[in-house]
Amino acid sequence: MEVMLFAIITAICLLFASFGDLRERMVYTAPIIAIHIMWGVYLWTSGMYTERFLVCFWIIQMLIYITLNCMSIWGGGDSDLYMLLGDICLLACNGANVTTVGMCVCISLATGLILSIIIGRFEFACKGEAFKKDSGLAVAPGMAVVMIVLLIKFLIGTVIV
């Protein structure tokens, strides 16, 4: 039952992050970090993955996170969304192997970024502005859609069935 509550809290925070990113181009990191920790504790105690697997996965995720922030590839809040995406992919894969989880993260990230571009095109069209290669995009909406779909997949596969 707590999983359903965690998923609802996560979805609500992702929606708020999306609206904030569209409005202000800013994602507040505190709720995202808190949710990342919440899912991390759940994953650690659930037994879906071994402790060794989780530690290795989170170290790799943290190295990518640091790289994204240090090289200013995208904003800090977007990098926090990437960390949360890793947790959500672990949930959706439900105990799968390294290759499956890695592919899930890569495909989910690519899908989220593509959706962000599509949403950005609509956003700029509604504002009557030209969409250019260097236009600042809101990454959170596309990532939120992907994570919410993955959470629904997880809930259907574990809680609802």
Secondary structure as the mmCIF struct_conf table of DSSP 4:
data_model
#
loop_
_struct_conf.conf_type_id
_struct_conf.id
_struct_conf.beg_label_comp_id
_struct_conf.beg_label_asym_id
_struct_conf.beg_label_seq_id
_struct_conf.end_label_comp_id
_struct_conf.end_label_asym_id
_struct_conf.end_label_seq_id
HELX_RH_AL_P HELX_RH_AL_P1 GLU A 2 GLU A 24
BEND BEND1 ARG A 25 ARG A 25
HELX_RH_AL_P HELX_RH_AL_P2 THR A 29 SER A 46
BEND BEND2 MET A 48 TYR A 49
HELX_RH_AL_P HELX_RH_AL_P3 GLU A 51 CYS A 70
TURN_TY1_P TURN_TY1_P1 MET A 71 SER A 72
BEND BEND3 ILE A 73 TRP A 74
HELX_RH_AL_P HELX_RH_AL_P4 GLY A 76 CYS A 93
TURN_TY1_P TURN_TY1_P2 ASN A 94 ASN A 94
BEND BEND4 GLY A 95 GLY A 95
HELX_RH_AL_P HELX_RH_AL_P5 VAL A 98 LYS A 127
TURN_TY1_P TURN_TY1_P3 GLY A 128 GLY A 128
HELX_LH_PP_P HELX_LH_PP_P1 GLU A 129 PHE A 131
TURN_TY1_P TURN_TY1_P4 LYS A 133 ASP A 134
HELX_LH_PP_P HELX_LH_PP_P2 SER A 135 LEU A 137
HELX_RH_AL_P HELX_RH_AL_P6 ALA A 140 LEU A 155
HELX_RH_PI_P HELX_RH_PI_P1 ILE A 156 ILE A 160
#
